[in-house]
Every structure is written in structure tokens, then in C-alpha cells.
Amino acid sequence: MLMTSLSSASRRSIGIPARVFASAFLAAIFAAIAIAPPARAQVSAESDALLHRIYASPDFEVKYPGPARWLDDGAAFTTVEPSGSVQGAADIIRYETATGDRSVLVPASKLIPAGAKAPLQIEDYGWTKDKSKLLIYTNGVPVWRRPTRGDYWVLDIASGTLKKLGGDAVASTLMFAKFSPDGTRVAYVRANNIYAEDLASGKITPLTSDGSATIVNGTSDWVYEEELDVRDGFRWSPDGTKIAYWQFDTSGVGIFKLIYNLGKPKEIVTQFPYPGLGVYPTVLDIPIPIPGSTNSAVRAGVVSASGGPTTWMKVPGDPRDNYIARLEWAGNSKELAIEHLNRLQNENDVLLANASDGSVKQIFSDTDKAWVDVNDEIKWVHDGAAFLWLSERDGWRHAYLVSRDGSKVQLLTPGPYDVMGLPGVDEKSGDLYFYASPENATQKYLFRTKLDGSGKAERVSPLNQLGTHEYDISPDGKWAFHMYSRADVVPVFDLIDLTGQAKPRVSEDNAELAKTVAPLVIASPTEFFKVQTDPSTTLDAWMLKPPNFDPSKKYPVLVFVYGEPAAQTVVDQWAAWNFDFHRIVAQAGYIVVSFDNRGTPAPKGREWRKQVYGAIHPVIVKDQTAAIEKFLTEHPYADASRVAVWGWSGGGSSTLNLMFRSPDVYKVGMSVAPVADLRLYDSIYQERYMGLPLQNVDGYKSSSAINFAEGLKGHLLIVHGSGDDNVHYAGTELLLNRLIELDKPVDFMEYPNRTHAISEGPGTTLHLYSLLLRYLEEHNPPNATSAAAGAAAK
């Protein structure tokens, strides 16, 4: 399920108190307001100015370096930097990792196609192993959520020849192009078929030919992409002689019809194109299985890279009631490793499949009474003799070393904490790197332990950098690209020496952004705290207070909620979960809080995460309501008569449930793109956490907000994009019908043709957040007295 998330510097001491300093800066930010046009109704001029600055200017954008690619196992790397000779273009720069020596490896002038005036815009790139050829991805267009369809070009470094792949293919129609291991060919997907193109001769060989509207080769169907993160659906064998791939047969899958009243899908049309005719609505048919319905039939095959018949792997079970969640070569070119999930997703079997005859054997199985998580990648070690695996089998998510035949399973990370990921292995030194945060579930750190299970884990992330860390570790395990941030500290990117012999080299410190946000951060710093809702349950939380906070006053409260098993909201990292909007709301005079209820994927152990199985929203309602009630009791400056709640996607669903089932607590709700009835969402996500609908009728009923709509008392705004392919607009229409039937007042905003992100088209993001703040201020005004606010809510 998609969770929308949009995107502290220390101030130098000048002898001014922090909040006075912040107020002065805020005054400077809003200095132009006196000559600005009149503000929108119910939104202050200050808020309107800040909304425009955050959502209609680049002032608050994070600068990211790269993308970077390791070379020679980490001895060097390349990155993309603005060109020194061609304005608006980029050069590819080589750096020597140890010394920092810089050289222009590919100047922008080398990336100008014949007959063109401007260089290619580099959206992504890759190298052959010998660095003789460069693959450039450009002109990307969205396929549902990400721009995975575009154009690919190959630059021969020695000759300077720049060639577009795909022959006479229409622009922006190639997907997932990858060099063969020897660098002589590139394979890619076009129109649901896989092709291999010889770089010397230009010959294009179709490896599949049955691709169609219902047969999908080398990429995925909608639900696999959304819920299992399968997009790139083919893999070169290590020796370059074969390609393994997924094939989907979507025939028989139920069709969602998206109606685009303004014309072509994904093109936001804001007015009729004068001069000329208007537009007719169009309909897009999308095969998306809902809970309990027919899935695509999925199988795995291996084909020669020179063409010929496909050998299909003899994966057991009904291909429509099991999932091929991962498909990789098993450390050699003879066998495939397959993660095979049953439909209930409570059993994940690791299969070894013979690439020559398709025979399959099970070597390992992970099971759980609720659900099991997919391992993003099976990491093979010891020359393919063993692999790494994450499992919750002892109550915590730990790393295990599993022998190739599955006969030996060794725990590598013992202790009462969760492993949050495995970013790297250094077999030469015998080190395994993993993420964890044993003391604080809102943060994330890098640790190192021994691959043979000996010794104790040690923290690699600096002890003085509390917050969230991400690492891209070099193949030799000696270096890493590192990103660090906190809720009030903008991201800093540097290159670090994991051996500890060299000092970090900063590649981007976002200093300008730090200066820009300093007034907001200083005026309303993020406060992390805990709420104990009962003797056995403690929830993590954060809070923003208004500038010039006065504890003797009463302030309205806005609760931000998600609550489902797909994500946490309480994380100590920059710009997480619509945090820019929450800073605007705090500046407008509100206390903003968020709580992570049981069932969120916090690193707190299996029992924490899986208490929601079979009935998600009763737990969310219980924990969230108990948390805000306890918060109000412990913080008398928070006005219990002026509590609002909002969320997006699963958070929109939680908002509805809280408004309907705790109506005396939450007086105003803003629900964006909600799932009103869980039976209308997709099969993989909903069945993972709820089981099959006919086997869990009561659970689906108790978790679907539409069944509790009669409880609505307060003001409710529902927002949805009519082009939402993820959480379907039809579900919101079903809820609106129910509210109409119940004679319940409701406010509604449709964003024409917009997807689940509600971000397409000029001005959309600004308009959406302006709407939310305007609705909040109208129905839960920041300056009203408790009595007046209570009267307004009735």
C-alpha cells in the first residue's frame, strides 16, 4: 500500500534567545506578505506564504548527490555532477575513493546524440565490468508509481560512439535494460517481451514472443509491483548465457475500470484545448485482484540469451494461489533461487530450481501463524555454499546463515532486538553489516558482527549522531556512501571509511536548506516521547508545539495517523511523513502529534508487529484513542475539546475509523485516499494481514470503516483522486453513498485524474495542503476558546 510522503542546522550563538531568534527569522520569511494578494479564506497570510514557499518553490528541496556507482570493488566510484562546460547538463565524474582525486570521465559533450543540440539528461546509468561502455537511461515515464519506461543509450568510451538501443522502437518504451556480464549485449523489455541486443552488430533477438495485453514477460502485473516490489522481472545468469524471468498471465483477473473524464490517463487536462475540440472521457482497464479473487498465474522460466524455447521451472502449487516473490541466480549459472509464498503468506519456501530441466527442490522454509516477510534479496556467501536470511522465528527479526542444502541454520545476531536490514557483507574480513536500533525504535544505525557467528556486534554509526543512518557499502566492504538525518537535522551525505583509517568526506551537507528551515525548527522543535496506554503497552510518539508556546494556554491538537503494518510514522529522520505540512500546521498555532500503535513495523519484536493480524483497525482504534486520551491527561495545554485527526491511504482509513468509532474524542477528520471497505483493496496486501475474506468475515467487517459510519458526529473531509489506481475511487463513492443514506454531513474534494499521490499537474500539491489547512482552521480554529470551539463542532 502506497504511503505518500513529501519532501537541525545549529544556529551560531549571537546572544539572542532561540525563540526570539526564530521569530525574527519568521518575520523575515513573511516580510513580503504586506504587498501580497489577499490570502485565501480561513488561512492566515503567514500560513499561505509558507504553503507557497514549501510547495511552490524549490526552497525546501533536499539536494541528493549522485547517483553514484562503485568501480573496481570500491577503489573508485563515479557520480553525476553539473557540467563545467555545457550549461544545464551533467558530466560523469570519477573519484579515487582513498584519495578523493577527481577526473571528468564522461563530459556532457560526449552525450549529444547525432543531430541533437543538447546532451542526454542522465536519469540513471550503469557500467560494463571493464568500464568500456556506459548505459544511459533517459526520458523516463511513469508505469504506475515509478518512471520505469524510457530510452536507453550506450556510449563506447574508446570510440566515443553513442547509440540508442531498441532499433525502431517508439520513444520511451524500453524497460530495465542491463548489460550482459561480459558487456557485449544488453537485454531489455519492450511491450511485454524480452529482447537481447548485440552491441557490435546491432542485431536484436527476441527472447519471448507471446507478450500481449494479458501475457507479461520480464516485468510484473499491477499487484506484484505494488505489494511485492517486483518491477524488473528478468536476470542475466552470471556467465551471460541465459536469462531467467517472471511471466504473468493476467487473464481471469478482475478488471478495475478507471474513468478519466479529462482525456488520456496520466495527462492532467485543466482546460479544453482551444482552438479545437474538447475531450471525451477515456477508460483504462487494469487487472487488479481484490481479496479472495483470482490472481494472475505466475511462472518462472529460463531462456538462452541467443534465443530459443523457454524452460519453465516446475514450481509446486497452483500458480494463481501461490507467489513467486523473488527470483535470483543461486550463486552460479546452473540453479535459480526462488522465494515461494503460499496465498496466505504465512509460509515462505526457498526453492532451488535446475535451470536446464526445471526440476525444483525445497531447501528451507520460514513460517509464522500470522504472516512472513519476503527477504528482499538472498545473499549468497562462501562461494554459494550458504545464504543469509532474515527470520522472526525466535520472536525477533534476526540474521541467519543457512547452508545450501538447508541442513544447517545458524543464528548470527542473537539478542532481544530486531535486525532492520542487511546492507553488506565483507567476506574477506568475515564481517556482516546490519541495521538495528536496540534502544530506540524510532532510529536506525549500522552494526557489524562476524559472519561465522563469533564475537559481539559493534555499532559502526557514530555514537554522537543520534537519528537515522543509511549506507551504500562498497563491494570490498571498506567504504560506504552514508546519509544521516534527524527529524530536525537536514540530510548530510558523506563518504566514510569503514575501517576507520580515514576521516569522512562530505559530498552534500544541504547547508542552504539548513539555513532556510532553521526558523521553523527552532520555533517548533520535534519532541519525541512515549505514551503508556496500559501496563503492557508503550507507544512511541512525537510532538510539534506552536512558536512562542505558552503552557498556561490551551491549544488545538492535530493527530497524524497511519497505523497499518506497512510503515511507522514516528521516525527520527528528516521530512518523514508529510513533516513539512506538520511544521506549517504548528506555525499556525496547533499542537501536532503522532503515535505508532501496535502492528506498525517498528523494531520492537514479532509480537508487537503481529497483534493486528486478522483485525487491523480494532487495534488501531484502541491504541490511538488510548494514546490521545492519555496525552490530553498528561498535557493540560492540549485542548481535549479541539482534537482533529488526519491521514493518507491506510492513514485515511484509520482517520475514518477513529472519527466513526471514537466520535467523542476526534471532532474533525481529514481522510485522504482512504480504503473504506477492506474487501475493495488488493489481494496481496489485504490477505497478508487479514487472511481470506470468506475465512475471516468478522475481521474484515470489524476493520472496514464503512460499517461504522453511523457513529460520525464531527466534521469530516474526504479527499480522493479520481485516477487513483491504488486505492480506488469507487471505495470512497461507496462510503459517500452510505453517509448520504445515514443523513450524515460530509465534505468531499475530488482531484480529477490524479493518482494516489495526488501530485500530478501544476499547483496540485499546493492546492491539496492549502485545502487541508483551510479545513482545519475553519472547523478547529487555532485561536478559538474551548467553549466556542466545542460549539462550532456540534
KEMI-614141 format. One line per 8 residues: for each residue x, y, z of C-alpha. Coordinates in steps of 0.5 Angstrom, whole numbers, plus 2048, in hexadecimal, padded with zeros to 3 digits. Each point is the difference from the previous one (the first is absolute). Layout:
X,Y,Z  ...
REM end
This chain:
800,800,800  803,807,7FE  801,805,806  801,807,7FD  806,803,803  802,807,7FD  806,804,801  813,809,817
804,804,7FE  803,803,806  800,808,801  806,804,801  800,803,807  7FE,807,800  7FE,801,807  7F8,800,7FE
7FB,7FB,803  7FF,7FB,7FB  7F8,801,7FF  802,808,7FF  805,7FE,7FB  7FB,7FB,7FD  7FA,806,800  805,805,7FD
801,7FB,7FA  7F9,7FE,7FF  7FF,807,800  805,801,7FA  7FC,7FA,7FC  7FA,803,801  802,807,7FE  7FD,801,7F9
7F9,7FE,803  7FE,807,800  801,801,7F9  7FD,7F9,7FE  7F9,7FF,7FD  7FA,7FE,806  801,7FA,803  7FB,7FA,7FF
7FA,800,805  802,7FD,806  807,7FF,7FF  805,806,803  804,804,7FC  806,7FD,803  7FE,7F8,7FF  7FE,802,7F9
807,803,7FF  803,7FA,803  7FC,7FB,7FC  802,803,7F9  807,800,803  801,7F9,801  7FB,7FD,7FB  801,805,7FA
807,802,800  807,7FC,801  802,803,807  7FF,7FA,804  802,7FA,7FB  806,7FC,802  806,7FF,7FC  802,7F9,7FF
807,7FE,7FD  801,7FB,7FA  7FD,7FC,7FE  807,7FC,802  803,7FA,7FD  805,7FC,803  806,7FE,7FC  806,7FA,801
7FC,7FE,806  801,806,803  806,803,7FE  7FD,805,7FC  7F9,803,7FF  7FC,804,7FB  7FB,805,801  7FC,806,7FC
801,807,801  7FE,806,7FD  805,801,7F9  805,805,801  7FF,802,7F8  7F9,7FE,7FE  7FB,804,804  7FA,7FC,802
804,7FA,7FF  804,7FB,804  806,7FC,800  802,7FA,803  806,800,805  805,7FB,802  803,801,807  805,7FB,803
7FD,7FE,807  806,800,804  803,807,7FE  7FA,804,7FD  804,801,7F9  7FA,803,7FB  800,7FF,7F9  7FB,801,7FB
7FF,7F9,7FD  7FA,802,7FB  7FF,807,7FE  7F9,802,7FF  802,802,7F9  801,7F8,7FE  7F9,7FF,802  7FD,804,7FA
7FC,7FC,7FB  802,801,7F9  7FB,805,7FD  7FF,803,807  802,806,803  7FF,7FE,808  803,7FA,804  7FC,7FB,802
7FD,801,807  803,7FB,805  7FB,7FD,804  804,7F9,801  806,7FD,7FE  804,7F9,800  807,7FE,7FE  802,7FA,7FD
805,7FC,805  806,802,7FC  7FD,807,7FF  801,801,7F9  7F9,801,7FF  7FB,804,803  7F8,7FF,800  7FC,807,801
7F8,800,802  7FC,806,7FE  7F9,802,7FE  7FD,7FC,806  7F9,800,800  7FB,7FD,806  7FE,7F9,800  7FB,801,806
805,802,805  807,801,7FD  803,802,7FA  802,7F9,7FD  7FF,801,7F9  804,804,7FC  806,801,7FB  807,7FC,800
806,802,7FD  807,7FD,800  807,804,800  806,7FD,7FE  805,803,804  806,7FF,7FB  7FD,802,7F9  7FB,805,803
7FA,7FD,7FC  7F9,801,803  7FB,7FB,7FE  7F9,800,802  7FD,7F9,802  7FA,7FD,7FD  800,801,7F9  7FA,803,7FD
7FC,800,807  7FC,805,802  803,805,805  7FF,7FF,807  7FE,7F8,7FF  806,7FC,803  801,7FE,807  805,7FD,804
806,800,7FB  806,7FC,803  807,7FF,7FE  802,7F8,7FF  805,7FE,805  805,801,7FA  7FE,806,7FE  7FE,7FE,7F8
7F9,800,801  7FA,804,803  7F9,7FD,802  7FA,804,801  7F9,7FF,800  7FB,803,7FB  7F9,7FF,7FF  800,7FB,805
805,7FC,7FC  808,7FF,802  805,802,7FB  807,7FF,7FF  804,805,7FC  807,7FE,7FE  804,807,800  805,7FE,7FB
7FC,7FE,7FA  7F9,804,803  7FC,7F9,7FF  7FA,800,804  7FE,7F9,802  7F9,7FF,803  801,7FB,806  7F8,800,801
7FB,801,7FB  7F9,7FF,804  800,806,803  7F9,803,800  7FB,804,804  7FF,7FA,804  807,7FD,800  805,804,803
807,7FE,800  806,803,803  7FC,805,804  7FA,7FF,805  7F9,801,801  7FD,805,804  7FF,7FD,807  807,7FD,800
803,806,7FE  7FC,804,806  801,7FB,805  806,7FB,7FF  804,806,7FD  801,7FB,7F9  802,805,7FA  806,7FE,7FD
7FE,7F9,7FE  806,7FD,7FD  807,7FE,802  806,7FE,7FC  804,7FA,802  807,801,803  803,7FD,7FA  7FC,804,7FB
7FD,7FA,7FC  7F9,800,803  7FA,805,803  7FB,7FE,805  7FA,804,800  7F9,800,803  7FA,7FF,7FC  7F9,802,802
7F9,7FE,7FD  7FB,805,802  7FA,7FD,7FC  7FB,7FF,805  802,805,805  7FA,805,801  800,807,7FD  800,807,803
7FE,805,7FB  803,807,801  7FC,805,7FD  804,806,7FE  7FB,806,7FF  805,805,7FD  803,7FB,7FB  806,7FC,800
803,7FD,806  806,803,804  7FF,806,7FC  7FC,805,804  7FC,805,7FC  7FE,806,803  7FC,803,7FB  7FD,7FF,7F9
806,801,7FB  7FE,806,7FC  7FF,801,7FA  7FD,7F9,7FE  7FC,7FB,803  7FF,7FE,807  802,7F9,803  7FC,7FA,801
801,7FB,806  804,7FA,800  800,7FA,804  806,7FC,802  7FF,7F8,801  805,7FE,806  800,7F9,802  801,800,808
7FD,7FA,804  7FC,802,806  801,7FC,807  7FD,7F9,7FE  800,801,7F9  804,7FD,7FA  807,802,800  805,7FF,7FA
803,7FA,7FE  808,801,801  805,7FB,7FE  808,801,7FF  804,7FE,7FA  807,800,7FD  801,801,7F9  807,800,7FC
803,807,7FF  800,7FE,7F9  7F9,7FF,7FF  7FC,7F9,800  7FB,7FD,805  7FF,801,807  801,7FB,805  7FB,801,806
801,7FF,807  7FC,7FA,803  7FE,805,806  7FA,7FC,804  7F9,802,801  7FB,804,7FD  804,806,7FC  7FA,804,802
800,7FF,807  807,800,802  805,806,7FE  807,800,7FD  802,805,805  808,800,7FE  804,7FD,7FA  807,800,800
806,7FC,7FE  802,7FC,805  808,802,800  801,7FC,7FA  7FD,800,7F9  7FD,7F9,801  7FB,801,805  7FB,805,802
7FE,802,807  7F8,801,801  7FC,803,806  7FA,7FD,7FF  7FA,802,804  7F9,7FD,801  7FA,804,7FF  7FF,801,808
807,803,800  802,7FC,806  805,7FB,7FD  806,803,7FC  804,7FA,7FD  807,801,7FD  800,7FB,7FA  806,7FE,7FB
7FE,7FF,7F9  804,7FD,7FB  801,805,7FA  801,7FA,7FB  7FA,7FC,801  7FB,804,805  801,7FB,806  7FF,803,807
801,7FE,807  7FF,804,806  806,801,805  7FD,805,805  7F9,802,803  7FE,806,804  7F9,800,803  7FC,804,805
7F9,800,803  7FF,807,7FD  804,802,7FA  807,7FF,7FE  804,806,7FD  804,7FF,7F9  807,801,800  802,805,7FB
806,7FC,7FE  803,7F9,801  807,802,801  805,7FA,7FF  806,7FF,803  806,7FB,801  800,7FF,7F8  7F9,7FF,800
801,7FA,806  7FB,804,804  7FB,806,800  7FE,806,805  7F9,800,802  7FB,804,805  7FB,7FD,804  7FC,801,806
800,7F9,803  802,802,807  7FC,806,801  805,805,7FD  802,801,7F9  807,7FD,7FF  805,7FE,7FB  801,7F9,7FF
806,7FC,7FC  7FC,7FB,7FC  804,7FA,7FD  7FF,7FF,7F8  7FC,7FA,802  7FC,803,806  803,7FB,805  804,805,804
7FC,806,802  805,805,805  7FE,806,804  805,806,7FE  7FC,805,804  7FE,7FE,807  7FC,804,805  7FA,804,801
800,805,7FA  7FE,800,7F9  804,800,7FA  7FE,805,7FB  803,7FE,7FA  807,7FD,7FD  804,806,7FC  806,7FC,7FF
805,7FA,801  808,800,800  802,7F9,800  807,802,800  800,803,807  7FA,7FB,802  7FB,806,801  7F9,800,800
7FD,807,800  7F9,801,802  7FB,806,802  7FD,800,807  7FE,804,806  7FF,7FC,806  7FF,806,805  7FB,805,7FC
7FB,7FD,7FA  800,807,7FD  807,800,7FE  805,7FC,7FB  807,7FE,801  805,7FC,7FD  803,7FA,803  806,7FB,7FF
801,7F9,802  803,7F9,7FE  7FE,7FC,7FA  802,7FA,804  7FB,802,806  806,801,805  801,806,803  7FB,806,802
7FD,805,7FC  803,807,800  7FD,807,7FE  803,803,7FA  7FC,806,7FF  803,806,804  7FE,800,808  7FF,807,7FF
7FB,800,7FA  7F9,7FE,803  7FB,7FF,7FB  7FF,7FC,7F9  806,7FE,7FC  800,7FC,7F9  806,7FD,7FD  802,7FE,7F9
806,7FB,801  806,7FF,7FB  801,7F9,7FD  806,7FF,804  7FD,803,807  805,805,801  7FC,806,7FE  7F9,803,800
7FB,806,7FE  7FD,802,806  7FA,804,801  7FE,803,807  7FA,804,803  7FB,801,805  7F9,803,801  803,807,801
807,7FF,7FC  800,800,7F9  804,7FA,7FC  807,800,800  804,7FC,7FA  807,7FE,801  805,7FA,7FE  802,7FC,806
806,7FB,801  7FD,7FA,804  807,7FE,802  800,807,804  807,802,7FD  7FE,806,7FC  7FB,806,802  7F9,800,7FD
800,805,7F9  7F9,804,800  7FD,800,7F9  7FA,804,802  7FE,803,806  7FA,804,7FE  802,806,803  7FC,804,7FD
7FA,7FC,802  802,800,807  800,808,800  7F9,800,7FD  7FD,7FB,805  804,803,806  7FA,805,802  7FB,7FA,7FF
804,7FB,804  802,805,806  7F9,803,800  7FD,7F9,801  805,7FA,801  7FE,7F9,800  7FF,7FD,806  800,7F8,801
7FD,7FD,806  7FC,7FA,802  7F9,7FE,802  7FE,7FA,804  7F9,7FF,7FF  7FF,7FA,804  805,7FC,805  803,7FC,7FA
800,805,7FA  804,806,7FF  7FF,803,7F9  806,805,7FD  7FD,807,7FE  803,807,7FE  7FD,807,801  801,807,7FD
7FE,806,804  7FE,807,7FD  805,805,800  800,804,807  7FD,7FA,803  7FD,802,807  7FE,7FA,804  7FB,804,804
7FB,801,7FA  7FC,7FB,7FC  802,7FD,7F9  7FC,7FC,7FB  803,7FA,7FE  801,7FC,7F9  802,7F9,801  803,7FD,7F9
7FF,7F9,800  802,7FA,7FB  800,7FA,805  800,7FA,7FB  805,7FB,7FF  804,803,7FA  803,806,804  802,804,806
7FE,807,801  804,801,806  807,800,7FD  806,805,801  802,802,7F9  7FF,806,7FC  7FA,801,7FC  7FD,7FA,802
7F8,7FF,7FF  7FE,807,7FE  804,803,805  800,807,7FC  7F9,800,801  800,7FF,807  805,806,801  7FB,804,7FC
7FB,7FE,805  804,801,806  802,807,7FE  7F8,801,7FF  7FF,7FF,807  7FF,7F9,801  803,7FA,804  801,7FB,7FB
802,7F8,803  800,7F9,7FD  800,7FA,803  803,7F9,7FE  7FB,7FB,802  801,7F8,801  800,7FD,7F9  805,805,7FD
806,7FD,7FD  804,803,806  806,7FC,802  7FD,7FE,806  800,7F9,7FF  7FB,7FB,7FD  7FA,800,805  800,808,7FF
7FF,800,7F9  7FB,7FA,7FF  7FB,801,805  7FC,803,7FB  7FF,7FA,7FC  7F9,7FF,7FD  7FD,806,803  805,806,7FF
7FB,806,801  7FD,7FE,807  808,800,803  801,807,7FC  7FA,803,803  801,7FD,807  807,802,800  800,807,7FD
7FA,802,804  803,7FE,807  806,804,7FE  7FD,806,7FE  7FC,800,807  806,7FE,804  804,806,7FC  7FA,805,802
800,7FE,807  808,801,801  800,806,7FC  7FB,805,802  802,805,7FB  7FD,7FC,7FB  7F8,801,7FF  7FC,7FA,800
7FA,804,7FD  804,801,7FA  803,7FA,7FD  801,7FE,7F9  803,7FB,7FC  802,7FE,7F9  804,7FB,7FC  801,7FE,7F9
7FF,7F9,7FD  800,7FB,805  800,806,805  7FA,803,7FC  7FD,7F9,802  802,801,807  7FD,807,800  7F9,7FD,7FE
800,7FB,806  802,805,805  7FB,805,7FE  7FB,7FB,800  802,7FC,806  802,805,805  7FC,806,7FE  800,803,806
808,800,800  801,803,7F9  7FC,806,7FE  803,801,7F9  803,7FB,7FB  803,801,7F9  801,7F9,7FD  804,800,7F9
7FF,7FA,7FB  7FD,7FB,805  7FE,7F9,800  7F9,800,803  7FF,7F9,7FF  806,7FB,800  7FD,7FB,7FB  801,805,7FB
807,800,800  805,7FC,7FD  801,7F8,802  808,800,802  800,806,805  7F9,7FE,803  800,7F9,800  807,800,803
7FE,804,806  7F9,7FE,801  7FF,7F9,7FC  7FB,7FE,7FB  7F9,804,801  7FC,7FA,800  804,7FC,805  800,807,804
7FA,803,7FF  7FF,803,807  807,803,800  7FF,804,7F9  7FA,802,803  803,803,806  806,803,7FC  7FB,804,7FB
7FE,807,802  7FA,800,7FB  7FD,7FB,805  800,805,806  7FE,807,7FC  7FA,801,804  805,802,806  802,806,7FD
7FF,806,804  805,805,7FE  803,804,7F9  802,7FB,7FB  804,802,7FA  802,7FA,7FB  804,801,7FA  802,7FC,7FA
803,800,7F9  7FB,7FD,7FB  806,7FD,7FC  802,7FC,807  803,7F9,7FD  802,7FE,807  7FA,802,805  7FA,800,7FB
7FC,806,800  7FA,7FB,800  801,7FF,807  7FF,807,802  7FA,800,7FC  7FD,7FA,804  802,804,806  7FC,806,7FE
7FA,7FC,7FE  800,7FD,807  801,807,803  7FA,803,7FC  7FC,7FA,802  801,802,807  7FF,807,7FF  807,802,803
803,806,7FD  807,7FF,7FD  804,805,7FC  804,7FD,7FA  805,802,7FB  802,7FC,7F9  806,802,7FD  7FF,7FE,7F8
804,7FB,7FD  805,800,806  803,7F9,802  801,7FE,807  806,805,801  7FB,806,7FE  806,804,7FE  7FF,800,7F8
7FF,806,7FD  802,808,801  7FE,802,807  7FD,7F9,803  805,7FF,806  7FF,808,802  7F8,7FF,7FF  800,7FA,804
803,802,806  7FD,807,800  7F9,7FC,800  802,7FC,806  803,806,804  7FA,804,7FE  7FB,7FB,802  804,7FF,807
800,807,801  7F8,801,7FE  7FE,7FA,805  805,800,805  803,807,800  806,802,804  7FE,806,803  7F9,7FE,803
7FF,7FF,807  7FE,7F9,802  7F9,801,801  7FF,804,7F9  804,7FA,7FD  7FB,7FB,803  7FA,804,7FE  803,800,7F9
801,7F9,800  7F9,7FE,801
REM end
